[in-house]
Amino acid sequence: MHIRLLGSIEVVSAGGQPLHFATRKTSLLFAALVLAGPKGLRRDRVAAMLWAGSGEQQARNSLRQALVDIRRLFPSTGDEAIRIEGNADTIWLAHLPTRPTSGFSTGGARPMTARA
């Protein structure tokens, strides 16, 4: 899998197929989750950031829908090696190893690229 965040957001599956997000805000949420790494993002902060013009309840609903859209792109039973984890306060991306040599990186020398 290849994730490019510099310029336009681009995600390509391990099989070479481009993955398309349902909305621009969904792609921005995904990018924020990639950059946040294992520490994740606070739900209330990301909802307020992405849906600032909405009320709190509407922003939370929009966040839930965006998370559903991302989960559909990365089914936990498929070949993709990413899933969304979370609790009542925080959401983060988790790496699902599919091969012993695979890895997921959001830091180091290439912070804008992740490969699995």
C-alpha positions, 0 to 999 in steps of 0.5 A, a space after each residue: 500500500 502507498 499513501 501520499 499526503 503531499 499535494 493531493 491525497 493519494 492512496 493506492 492498494 497493495 494491488 495497485 488500485 487507487 482508493 477513493 474517499 467518499 468526501 474531501 473531509 473523509 480524505 482529510 480525516 484519513 490523512 490526519 489519522 496517518 499523521 497522528 500515528 499511534 497516539 491518535 486523535 481526540 474525537 471531539 477535536 477532530 469533529 470540531 476541526 473538520 465540521 466547525 460550522 455544524 453543531 456538536 451533535 451534527 459534527 459527531 454524526 459526520 465524524 462517525 459517517 466518515 469513519 464508516 466510509 474509511 472502514 469500508 475502504 480498508 476491510 479488516 478481512 481484506 488484503 489492506 493492512 490498516 484498520 481504525 481503532 478507538 475508544 470513547 475519546 480517541 481514534 487511531 489507525 492500527 496496522 494489521 501485519 499481513 506478512 512478517 516483513 511488512 511495516 507501517 510508518 508515519 515517521 522517520 525520514 519520510 513522514 508523508 509516506 506510509 507503506 504496508 
